[in-house]
Amino acid sequence: MSALFIARVVGKIVATRKDEKLEGVKLLIIEPLKRDGTPCGKPLVAVDSVGAGAGEIVHAVKGREASFPLPRSGAPVDVAIVGIVDRVYPDAGEPRSCW
């Protein structure tokens, strides 16, 4: 999977105890999508920096950059939602491949 990808929000995580740098941060379960909108890979836990909701298609980033949108630096984050997708225009490439 590339560092940037699209996914669907499929659930949320409620954690009564977590790292102090994640206090006040919403955690969502996202399912990566193929270019044609079908699931691609295992669900991931992501921090939400844009106010995404259940069922929405989102733009996510994976890797060190995932902690950049958070108010506290150095948060232990691997995946972050950085945008809500309005529409996808896949190119003429392989429509069933992952982003």
N, C-alpha and C positions, 0 to 999 in steps of 0.2 A: 504494500500500500504506500502511496506517495505521502509526503508530509502534509499536503492539502487535499481534502476530499469532501464529498458531500455525504450526508447521512440523514436518517429519519430519527426523530426523538420518539423512543418507544417506552420510556419510563423515567422514574426519578428515584433518587437515593435520599434517604433520611438518615443522618448520622448524628447521634447525640454527642459523640466525642470525635474530634478530628484535630489535625494539626492546627495550631493557632493562626497560621497564615491563611487558612481556609475558612476562618470564621466569617459568617455572613455570605459565603459563596454557595450558590445553588449547584448541586450535582445532578446530572441527567444521564440516562442510559441512551446511547445512540447506536443505531445499526447502520454501518457503512453501506452505500448503494453503488450498484453498477451504473453505467451510463444510461441504461434503459429503465432504471428505477427499481430493479429487483435487488434484494439483499446480497451483500458481498462481504463475507467474512464474519467474524464473531462480534457480538455487541461489545461496546466500550463504555466506560464511565468517563464523562467529560465535564469540565467546569463550564458554566454558562455565563458568558460575559455580555449577552445581548437580550436576555429575557425571552428565550425560546420556550415554546410550549409543546404539549403532547401532540404527536402526529405531524409536526412541522418538518419541512426539509431544511437542513441547516448546512452551512459551510463550516468545516472544522479544520483545525491544524493539529498535527501530531509532532511531538518532539520537544526540544528545549524551548522553542518559541511559544509553546502553549501557555507558559506562565506569564508572558509579557502583558496580556490585557488585565491582569489582576492588580488590585491596588497595592498589595504587599509583595515586594520582590523576594525571590527565592522560594516561592511556594512549591511544594512537591507535586507538580502537575505534569502529565504526559499528553493529555488531550484537552483541547478547549474549543468551544463553539464560538466562532468569531463573526458569524453573519447568518441571517435568515434568508433563504433562497425564495425569490418570487417565481422564477421560471428557469428551466434548464433548456438550453439549445445545444444538444450534443452534435459534435461534428460528424462528418461522413465516415469517420474511422470505424473501428470495430465496435458496434453498438453494445455488445454483451461484456466488454472488458471492464475492469475496475478503473477508477480514476487513477 
